[in-house]
Amino acid sequence: MVPYSRFVSLMGLGLLLVLGVIIVAPRAEARARAFFVFGDSLVDNGNNNYLQTVARANAPPYGIDYPTHRPTGRFSNGFNIPDFISQELGAESTVPYLSPELKGEKLLVGANFASAGVGILNDTGDHFMNIIKMHKQLENFKEYQRRVSALIGGSRTKRLVNQALVLITVGGNDFVNNYYLVESTARSRQYQLPDYVNFLISSYQKHLKRLYSMGARRVLVTGTGPLGCAPAELAMRSKNGECSPELQRAASLYNPLLEQMILQLNTKIGTDVFIAANTAQMHKDFITNPKAYGFTTSKVACCGQGPYNGMGFCTIVSNLCPNRDLHAYWDPYHPSEKANKLVVEQIMLGSTRYMKPMNLSTILALDATPHT
């Protein structure tokens, strides 16, 4: 029989050991912060594979430079922007929300809700059929939180979402696949371009406010790229290889107003929730001086057909360049894997010319600092 005094000592030691496990275990099990992705084909990593839609990237040569060398649903020859951000977070890539693989522990990594073809507006991309519009992506985020709550409880789910990083990339399709889809569209008849841009910004603000109300506290918001410089637009609208002036005007009106709206939202909230990523400037750098970034061309897509390889879809019968790293564009609309990597480098380390009010490295350092 153990003497009482020794029993108390053993109990105390046992309690210390248990407390030690409680203190140490989370460090041993520490995971990267969760990551959530919303938006269009620039960030979709396979949701549209589960939909009956023409906006899919589920056939070769998409994915030719992905580790599996197979198409994944990403509109890229390899990794896309969310993949490279996940790598910077020290995490595996997020799983598409519609994937049956998104369950159990994978839910805690985050989720990708993006869907190729969508825009800020509900009528953008209607001709693609069966895509996940922005309001539905946000509904899916709410459903995701319910699923995680069932797994780890409500308070831990709230903390996971509050501490997560969010990326939202949407807006380009509202011009390319709505306002300028054909010569005269319902939206172009309804609005002059400046008024349409204001309408987009107002509508986008509602999506961002809803994200905030659902718990998002660090949100990267990208602008549009230089819309008129994509190989598809060069093929359709350019006579001498110059970027389309009308689409460039749209981007030049839209991006500054988006940044302004984001900074105003932060002022109203009282903290820097939303971060404006000037992807237009990032891509403009490639276009004005491709050789400085190791590209031989920023006009000709790697995969496609017709002028600038900008016509139609990228398919197995398309022209395909032998070295994708030499092209800023992979297909008629989407950057190459290398271009995506360079964009994420600017998101991580870029000056306020590219990232306002701060870059992602600064955010990660701030959020890693204990608050008293």
DRENDO-1510 file (C-alpha; in Angstrom, 1 decimal, always signed):
<recs>
REC; n; res; u; v; w
REC; 1; MET; +0.0; +0.0; +0.0 .
REC; 2; VAL; +1.4; +3.4; -0.9 .
REC; 3; PRO; +1.7; +5.9; +2.0 .
REC; 4; TYR; -0.7; +8.8; +1.8 .
REC; 5; SER; +2.1; +11.4; +1.5 .
REC; 6; ARG; +3.7; +9.5; -1.3 .
REC; 7; PHE; +0.3; +9.0; -2.9 .
REC; 8; VAL; -0.2; +12.8; -2.9 .
REC; 9; SER; +3.3; +13.2; -4.4 .
REC; 10; LEU; +2.6; +10.7; -7.1 .
REC; 11; MET; -0.7; +12.3; -7.8 .
REC; 12; GLY; +1.0; +15.7; -8.1 .
REC; 13; LEU; +3.6; +14.3; -10.4 .
REC; 14; GLY; +0.9; +12.6; -12.5 .
REC; 15; LEU; -1.0; +15.9; -12.7 .
REC; 16; LEU; +2.2; +17.7; -13.8 .
REC; 17; LEU; +2.8; +15.1; -16.4 .
REC; 18; VAL; -0.8; +15.5; -17.7 .
REC; 19; LEU; -0.5; +19.2; -17.7 .
REC; 20; GLY; +2.8; +18.9; -19.5 .
REC; 21; VAL; +1.1; +16.8; -22.2 .
REC; 22; ILE; -1.6; +19.4; -22.5 .
REC; 23; ILE; +0.9; +22.2; -22.9 .
REC; 24; VAL; +3.2; +20.3; -25.2 .
REC; 25; ALA; +0.8; +18.4; -27.4 .
REC; 26; PRO; -0.6; +21.4; -29.3 .
REC; 27; ARG; +2.9; +22.4; -30.3 .
REC; 28; ALA; +3.6; +18.9; -31.5 .
REC; 29; GLU; +0.3; +18.9; -33.4 .
REC; 30; ALA; +0.6; +22.5; -34.6 .
REC; 31; ARG; -0.8; +23.0; -38.0 .
REC; 32; ALA; -0.7; +25.9; -40.5 .
REC; 33; ARG; -3.5; +28.4; -40.3 .
REC; 34; ALA; -6.6; +27.4; -42.3 .
REC; 35; PHE; -6.9; +28.9; -45.8 .
REC; 36; PHE; -10.1; +29.6; -47.7 .
REC; 37; VAL; -10.3; +30.5; -51.4 .
REC; 38; PHE; -13.2; +32.2; -53.2 .
REC; 39; GLY; -13.5; +33.4; -56.8 .
REC; 40; ASP; -13.1; +32.3; -60.4 .
REC; 41; SER; -10.9; +30.2; -62.7 .
REC; 42; LEU; -7.7; +32.0; -61.7 .
REC; 43; VAL; -8.1; +30.3; -58.3 .
REC; 44; ASP; -10.5; +27.3; -58.9 .
REC; 45; ASN; -8.6; +24.1; -58.2 .
REC; 46; GLY; -11.2; +21.6; -59.3 .
REC; 47; ASN; -14.7; +22.4; -58.1 .
REC; 48; ASN; -16.0; +22.7; -61.7 .
REC; 49; ASN; -14.9; +19.1; -62.3 .
REC; 50; TYR; -17.9; +18.1; -60.3 .
REC; 51; LEU; -20.4; +20.2; -62.3 .
REC; 52; GLN; -22.0; +19.9; -65.7 .
REC; 53; THR; -20.4; +23.0; -67.2 .
REC; 54; VAL; -18.2; +23.9; -70.2 .
REC; 55; ALA; -15.9; +25.9; -67.8 .
REC; 56; ARG; -13.7; +23.0; -66.9 .
REC; 57; ALA; -9.9; +22.3; -67.1 .
REC; 58; ASN; -10.1; +18.5; -66.6 .
REC; 59; ALA; -8.4; +17.3; -69.8 .
REC; 60; PRO; -4.8; +17.4; -71.1 .
REC; 61; PRO; -2.6; +19.4; -71.6 .
REC; 62; TYR; -3.9; +21.1; -68.4 .
REC; 63; GLY; -1.8; +19.9; -65.5 .
REC; 64; ILE; +1.2; +18.9; -67.7 .
REC; 65; ASP; +3.6; +20.4; -65.2 .
REC; 66; TYR; +1.6; +19.5; -62.0 .
REC; 67; PRO; +3.4; +16.8; -59.9 .
REC; 68; THR; +1.1; +14.1; -61.2 .
REC; 69; HIS; +1.4; +15.5; -64.8 .
REC; 70; ARG; -2.4; +15.2; -65.0 .
REC; 71; PRO; -5.2; +17.7; -65.2 .
REC; 72; THR; -6.6; +18.7; -61.8 .
REC; 73; GLY; -9.3; +21.2; -62.7 .
REC; 74; ARG; -6.8; +24.1; -62.3 .
REC; 75; PHE; -6.6; +26.4; -65.3 .
REC; 76; SER; -2.9; +26.1; -65.3 .
REC; 77; ASN; -0.1; +24.0; -66.6 .
REC; 78; GLY; +0.8; +23.3; -63.0 .
REC; 79; PHE; +0.2; +25.1; -59.7 .
REC; 80; ASN; -2.0; +28.1; -59.4 .
REC; 81; ILE; -1.9; +31.1; -57.0 .
REC; 82; PRO; -3.7; +29.3; -54.0 .
REC; 83; ASP; -1.2; +26.4; -54.3 .
REC; 84; PHE; +1.8; +28.8; -53.9 .
REC; 85; ILE; +0.1; +30.6; -51.0 .
REC; 86; SER; -0.5; +27.3; -49.3 .
REC; 87; GLN; +3.2; +26.5; -49.7 .
REC; 88; GLU; +4.1; +29.8; -48.1 .
REC; 89; LEU; +1.8; +28.9; -45.2 .
REC; 90; GLY; +3.5; +25.6; -44.8 .
REC; 91; ALA; +0.3; +23.7; -45.6 .
REC; 92; GLU; -0.9; +21.3; -48.2 .
REC; 93; SER; -3.1; +22.7; -51.0 .
REC; 94; THR; -6.8; +23.2; -50.1 .
REC; 95; VAL; -9.2; +20.6; -51.4 .
REC; 96; PRO; -12.1; +21.7; -53.6 .
REC; 97; TYR; -15.3; +22.1; -51.6 .
REC; 98; LEU; -17.2; +19.7; -53.8 .
REC; 99; SER; -14.6; +17.0; -53.6 .
REC; 100; PRO; -15.6; +13.9; -51.6 .
REC; 101; GLU; -12.0; +14.0; -50.2 .
REC; 102; LEU; -12.8; +17.1; -48.1 .
REC; 103; LYS; -13.6; +15.4; -44.9 .
REC; 104; GLY; -12.1; +14.7; -41.5 .
REC; 105; GLU; -8.7; +16.3; -40.8 .
REC; 106; LYS; -8.6; +17.8; -44.4 .
REC; 107; LEU; -11.5; +20.1; -43.4 .
REC; 108; LEU; -9.2; +21.8; -40.9 .
REC; 109; VAL; -6.7; +22.8; -43.7 .
REC; 110; GLY; -9.5; +25.0; -45.2 .
REC; 111; ALA; -11.3; +24.7; -48.5 .
REC; 112; ASN; -11.4; +26.1; -52.0 .
REC; 113; PHE; -14.9; +27.3; -52.9 .
REC; 114; ALA; -13.9; +29.0; -56.2 .
REC; 115; SER; -15.6; +28.2; -59.5 .
REC; 116; ALA; -14.4; +29.0; -63.0 .
REC; 117; GLY; -16.6; +31.5; -64.9 .
REC; 118; VAL; -18.1; +33.4; -62.0 .
REC; 119; GLY; -18.1; +37.1; -61.4 .
REC; 120; ILE; -19.1; +39.6; -58.8 .
REC; 121; LEU; -22.6; +39.7; -60.4 .
REC; 122; ASN; -25.1; +36.9; -60.4 .
REC; 123; ASP; -25.6; +37.1; -64.1 .
REC; 124; THR; -21.9; +36.9; -65.0 .
REC; 125; GLY; -21.0; +33.6; -66.6 .
REC; 126; ASP; -24.5; +32.4; -67.2 .
REC; 127; HIS; -23.5; +31.0; -70.6 .
REC; 128; PHE; -21.1; +28.6; -68.9 .
REC; 129; MET; -24.1; +26.9; -67.1 .
REC; 130; ASN; -23.9; +25.3; -63.7 .
REC; 131; ILE; -21.1; +27.3; -62.1 .
REC; 132; ILE; -21.0; +28.3; -58.4 .
REC; 133; LYS; -22.0; +31.9; -58.2 .
REC; 134; MET; -20.5; +34.1; -55.5 .
REC; 135; HIS; -23.6; +34.1; -53.3 .
REC; 136; LYS; -23.5; +30.3; -53.4 .
REC; 137; GLN; -19.8; +30.1; -52.6 .
REC; 138; LEU; -20.5; +32.1; -49.4 .
REC; 139; GLU; -23.4; +29.8; -48.6 .
REC; 140; ASN; -21.0; +26.9; -49.0 .
REC; 141; PHE; -18.6; +28.6; -46.6 .
REC; 142; LYS; -21.5; +28.7; -44.0 .
REC; 143; GLU; -22.2; +25.0; -44.6 .
REC; 144; TYR; -18.5; +24.3; -44.2 .
REC; 145; GLN; -18.5; +25.9; -40.8 .
REC; 146; ARG; -21.4; +23.7; -39.8 .
REC; 147; ARG; -19.5; +20.6; -40.9 .
REC; 148; VAL; -16.4; +21.7; -39.0 .
REC; 149; SER; -18.4; +22.5; -35.9 .
REC; 150; ALA; -19.7; +19.0; -35.9 .
REC; 151; LEU; -16.1; +17.8; -35.9 .
REC; 152; ILE; -14.4; +20.1; -33.4 .
REC; 153; GLY; -17.1; +22.2; -31.8 .
REC; 154; GLY; -18.4; +25.7; -32.3 .
REC; 155; SER; -15.9; +27.7; -30.4 .
REC; 156; ARG; -12.9; +26.0; -32.0 .
REC; 157; THR; -14.5; +26.4; -35.4 .
REC; 158; LYS; -15.0; +30.1; -34.8 .
REC; 159; ARG; -11.3; +30.4; -33.8 .
REC; 160; LEU; -10.2; +28.4; -36.8 .
REC; 161; VAL; -12.1; +30.8; -39.2 .
REC; 162; ASN; -11.1; +34.0; -37.3 .
REC; 163; GLN; -7.4; +33.0; -37.6 .
REC; 164; ALA; -7.6; +31.8; -41.2 .
REC; 165; LEU; -6.2; +33.4; -44.3 .
REC; 166; VAL; -8.8; +34.1; -47.0 .
REC; 167; LEU; -8.1; +34.8; -50.7 .
REC; 168; ILE; -10.8; +36.2; -53.0 .
REC; 169; THR; -10.2; +36.7; -56.8 .
REC; 170; VAL; -13.2; +37.8; -58.8 .
REC; 171; GLY; -14.1; +40.6; -61.2 .
REC; 172; GLY; -12.4; +39.9; -64.5 .
REC; 173; ASN; -15.3; +37.9; -65.8 .
REC; 174; ASP; -17.7; +40.7; -65.1 .
REC; 175; PHE; -16.0; +42.5; -68.0 .
REC; 176; VAL; -14.8; +39.7; -70.3 .
REC; 177; ASN; -17.8; +37.4; -69.8 .
REC; 178; ASN; -20.5; +39.9; -69.2 .
REC; 179; TYR; -20.1; +43.6; -70.2 .
REC; 180; TYR; -17.9; +42.9; -73.2 .
REC; 181; LEU; -19.0; +39.3; -74.0 .
REC; 182; VAL; -20.5; +40.4; -77.3 .
REC; 183; GLU; -20.7; +43.7; -79.0 .
REC; 184; SER; -23.9; +44.7; -77.2 .
REC; 185; THR; -24.9; +43.1; -73.9 .
REC; 186; ALA; -27.7; +43.7; -71.5 .
REC; 187; ARG; -25.2; +45.3; -69.0 .
REC; 188; SER; -23.5; +47.5; -71.6 .
REC; 189; ARG; -26.9; +48.8; -72.7 .
REC; 190; GLN; -27.9; +49.3; -69.1 .
REC; 191; TYR; -24.7; +51.1; -67.9 .
REC; 192; GLN; -22.0; +53.4; -69.3 .
REC; 193; LEU; -18.6; +51.9; -68.3 .
REC; 194; PRO; -17.9; +54.2; -65.3 .
REC; 195; ASP; -21.4; +53.5; -63.9 .
REC; 196; TYR; -20.9; +49.8; -64.4 .
REC; 197; VAL; -17.6; +49.9; -62.5 .
REC; 198; ASN; -19.3; +51.7; -59.6 .
REC; 199; PHE; -22.1; +49.0; -59.6 .
REC; 200; LEU; -19.5; +46.3; -59.5 .
REC; 201; ILE; -17.6; +47.9; -56.6 .
REC; 202; SER; -20.8; +48.4; -54.7 .
REC; 203; SER; -21.8; +44.7; -55.3 .
REC; 204; TYR; -18.3; +43.5; -54.3 .
REC; 205; GLN; -18.5; +45.4; -51.1 .
REC; 206; LYS; -21.5; +43.4; -50.1 .
REC; 207; HIS; -19.7; +40.1; -50.7 .
REC; 208; LEU; -16.7; +41.3; -48.6 .
REC; 209; LYS; -19.0; +42.5; -45.8 .
REC; 210; ARG; -20.7; +39.1; -45.7 .
REC; 211; LEU; -17.3; +37.4; -45.5 .
REC; 212; TYR; -16.5; +39.6; -42.5 .
REC; 213; SER; -19.8; +38.8; -40.9 .
REC; 214; MET; -19.0; +35.1; -41.3 .
REC; 215; GLY; -15.8; +35.4; -39.4 .
REC; 216; ALA; -13.1; +36.2; -42.0 .
REC; 217; ARG; -10.5; +38.5; -40.4 .
REC; 218; ARG; -7.6; +38.4; -42.9 .
REC; 219; VAL; -8.7; +38.6; -46.5 .
REC; 220; LEU; -6.5; +39.1; -49.6 .
REC; 221; VAL; -8.5; +40.8; -52.3 .
REC; 222; THR; -6.9; +40.7; -55.8 .
REC; 223; GLY; -7.7; +43.2; -58.6 .
REC; 224; THR; -8.1; +42.2; -62.2 .
REC; 225; GLY; -5.1; +41.7; -64.4 .
REC; 226; PRO; -4.5; +43.9; -67.5 .
REC; 227; LEU; -7.6; +42.5; -69.1 .
REC; 228; GLY; -6.9; +43.9; -72.6 .
REC; 229; CYS; -3.5; +42.2; -72.8 .
REC; 230; ALA; -4.6; +38.6; -72.5 .
REC; 231; PRO; -3.8; +36.5; -75.7 .
REC; 232; ALA; -7.6; +36.0; -76.2 .
REC; 233; GLU; -8.2; +39.7; -76.3 .
REC; 234; LEU; -5.1; +40.3; -78.5 .
REC; 235; ALA; -6.5; +37.7; -80.9 .
REC; 236; MET; -10.0; +39.2; -81.0 .
REC; 237; ARG; -9.4; +42.9; -80.7 .
REC; 238; SER; -5.8; +43.8; -81.5 .
REC; 239; LYS; -4.6; +44.8; -85.0 .
REC; 240; ASN; -0.9; +45.3; -84.2 .
REC; 241; GLY; -0.3; +43.4; -80.9 .
REC; 242; GLU; -1.2; +46.3; -78.7 .
REC; 243; CYS; -3.5; +45.6; -75.7 .
REC; 244; SER; -7.2; +46.4; -76.2 .
REC; 245; PRO; -7.7; +50.0; -75.2 .
REC; 246; GLU; -11.4; +49.5; -74.1 .
REC; 247; LEU; -10.6; +46.6; -71.8 .
REC; 248; GLN; -7.6; +48.3; -70.4 .
REC; 249; ARG; -9.7; +51.3; -69.7 .
REC; 250; ALA; -12.1; +49.1; -67.8 .
REC; 251; ALA; -9.3; +47.7; -65.6 .
REC; 252; SER; -7.8; +51.1; -65.1 .
REC; 253; LEU; -11.2; +52.4; -63.8 .
REC; 254; TYR; -12.0; +49.3; -61.7 .
REC; 255; ASN; -8.7; +48.5; -59.9 .
REC; 256; PRO; -8.2; +51.9; -58.1 .
REC; 257; LEU; -11.8; +52.0; -57.0 .
REC; 258; LEU; -11.5; +48.5; -55.6 .
REC; 259; GLU; -8.4; +49.4; -53.6 .
REC; 260; GLN; -10.1; +52.6; -52.3 .
REC; 261; MET; -13.2; +50.6; -51.3 .
REC; 262; ILE; -11.0; +48.0; -49.4 .
REC; 263; LEU; -9.1; +50.6; -47.5 .
REC; 264; GLN; -12.4; +52.4; -46.6 .
REC; 265; LEU; -13.9; +49.1; -45.3 .
REC; 266; ASN; -10.8; +48.7; -43.0 .
REC; 267; THR; -11.3; +52.2; -41.7 .
REC; 268; LYS; -14.9; +51.5; -40.9 .
REC; 269; ILE; -14.0; +48.2; -39.2 .
REC; 270; GLY; -11.1; +49.8; -37.3 .
REC; 271; THR; -8.5; +47.2; -38.3 .
REC; 272; ASP; -6.8; +45.9; -41.4 .
REC; 273; VAL; -9.1; +43.0; -42.4 .
REC; 274; PHE; -8.9; +43.4; -46.1 .
REC; 275; ILE; -5.6; +43.5; -48.1 .
REC; 276; ALA; -5.6; +44.9; -51.6 .
REC; 277; ALA; -3.3; +43.0; -54.0 .
REC; 278; ASN; -2.5; +45.0; -57.1 .
REC; 279; THR; -2.3; +42.1; -59.5 .
REC; 280; ALA; -2.8; +44.5; -62.4 .
REC; 281; GLN; +0.6; +46.0; -61.7 .
REC; 282; MET; +2.1; +42.6; -61.1 .
REC; 283; HIS; +1.0; +41.4; -64.5 .
REC; 284; LYS; +1.8; +44.7; -66.2 .
REC; 285; ASP; +5.4; +44.2; -65.1 .
REC; 286; PHE; +5.6; +40.9; -67.1 .
REC; 287; ILE; +3.9; +42.5; -70.1 .
REC; 288; THR; +6.0; +45.6; -70.4 .
REC; 289; ASN; +9.3; +43.8; -69.7 .
REC; 290; PRO; +8.9; +40.0; -70.1 .
REC; 291; LYS; +12.6; +39.3; -70.4 .
REC; 292; ALA; +13.3; +40.8; -67.0 .
REC; 293; TYR; +11.2; +37.9; -65.5 .
REC; 294; GLY; +12.6; +35.2; -67.7 .
REC; 295; PHE; +9.8; +35.1; -70.3 .
REC; 296; THR; +10.4; +35.2; -74.0 .
REC; 297; THR; +6.8; +36.4; -74.6 .
REC; 298; SER; +3.9; +37.9; -72.7 .
REC; 299; LYS; +1.7; +38.0; -75.8 .
REC; 300; VAL; +1.6; +34.4; -77.1 .
REC; 301; ALA; -0.1; +31.8; -74.9 .
REC; 302; CYS; +1.7; +28.5; -74.5 .
REC; 303; CYS; -1.4; +26.5; -75.4 .
REC; 304; GLY; -4.0; +27.5; -77.9 .
REC; 305; GLN; -4.5; +28.2; -81.6 .
REC; 306; GLY; -4.9; +31.2; -84.0 .
REC; 307; PRO; -3.2; +34.6; -83.5 .
REC; 308; TYR; -1.2; +34.7; -80.3 .
REC; 309; ASN; -2.6; +31.2; -79.5 .
REC; 310; GLY; -5.5; +33.2; -78.2 .
REC; 311; MET; -8.5; +31.5; -80.0 .
REC; 312; GLY; -10.7; +28.9; -78.6 .
REC; 313; PHE; -9.8; +26.5; -75.8 .
REC; 314; CYS; -6.6; +24.8; -74.8 .
REC; 315; THR; -7.0; +21.2; -75.8 .
REC; 316; ILE; -5.0; +18.1; -76.8 .
REC; 317; VAL; -5.0; +19.3; -80.4 .
REC; 318; SER; -3.9; +22.8; -79.6 .
REC; 319; ASN; -0.4; +24.3; -80.3 .
REC; 320; LEU; +1.7; +23.6; -77.2 .
REC; 321; CYS; +5.0; +25.3; -76.4 .
REC; 322; PRO; +7.8; +23.0; -75.3 .
REC; 323; ASN; +8.9; +25.2; -72.3 .
REC; 324; ARG; +6.0; +26.7; -70.3 .
REC; 325; ASP; +8.3; +28.8; -68.1 .
REC; 326; LEU; +9.1; +31.0; -71.1 .
REC; 327; HIS; +5.4; +32.1; -71.5 .
REC; 328; ALA; +3.7; +34.6; -69.1 .
REC; 329; TYR; +0.3; +33.1; -70.3 .
REC; 330; TRP; -0.5; +29.4; -70.3 .
REC; 331; ASP; -3.7; +29.6; -72.2 .
REC; 332; PRO; -5.7; +32.4; -73.8 .
REC; 333; TYR; -6.7; +33.9; -70.5 .
REC; 334; HIS; -4.7; +32.3; -67.6 .
REC; 335; PRO; -1.2; +32.9; -66.4 .
REC; 336; SER; +1.4; +30.1; -66.5 .
REC; 337; GLU; +2.6; +28.4; -63.4 .
REC; 338; LYS; +5.7; +30.5; -63.4 .
REC; 339; ALA; +3.7; +33.7; -63.6 .
REC; 340; ASN; +1.5; +32.5; -60.7 .
REC; 341; LYS; +4.6; +31.9; -58.7 .
REC; 342; LEU; +5.9; +35.4; -59.4 .
REC; 343; VAL; +2.6; +36.9; -58.4 .
REC; 344; VAL; +2.7; +35.1; -55.1 .
REC; 345; GLU; +6.2; +36.3; -54.5 .
REC; 346; GLN; +4.9; +39.9; -54.8 .
REC; 347; ILE; +1.9; +39.1; -52.5 .
REC; 348; MET; +4.4; +37.8; -50.0 .
REC; 349; LEU; +7.1; +40.5; -50.2 .
REC; 350; GLY; +5.9; +43.3; -52.4 .
REC; 351; SER; +6.0; +47.0; -51.5 .
REC; 352; THR; +2.9; +49.1; -51.1 .
REC; 353; ARG; +3.0; +49.6; -54.8 .
REC; 354; TYR; +1.7; +46.0; -55.0 .
REC; 355; MET; +0.2; +45.3; -51.6 .
REC; 356; LYS; -1.9; +47.7; -49.4 .
REC; 357; PRO; -1.8; +48.3; -46.5 .
REC; 358; MET; +0.9; +45.5; -46.2 .
REC; 359; ASN; +2.2; +42.3; -47.8 .
REC; 360; LEU; +1.5; +38.8; -46.7 .
REC; 361; SER; +4.8; +38.3; -44.9 .
REC; 362; THR; +4.0; +41.3; -42.7 .
REC; 363; ILE; +0.6; +39.8; -42.0 .
REC; 364; LEU; +2.0; +36.5; -41.0 .
REC; 365; ALA; +4.6; +38.1; -38.7 .
REC; 366; LEU; +2.0; +40.3; -37.1 .
REC; 367; ASP; -0.4; +37.4; -36.5 .
REC; 368; ALA; +2.4; +35.2; -35.1 .
REC; 369; THR; +3.2; +37.9; -32.4 .
REC; 370; PRO; +1.4; +37.2; -29.1 .
REC; 371; HIS; -1.0; +39.9; -28.2 .
REC; 372; THR; -1.1; +41.1; -24.6 .
</recs>
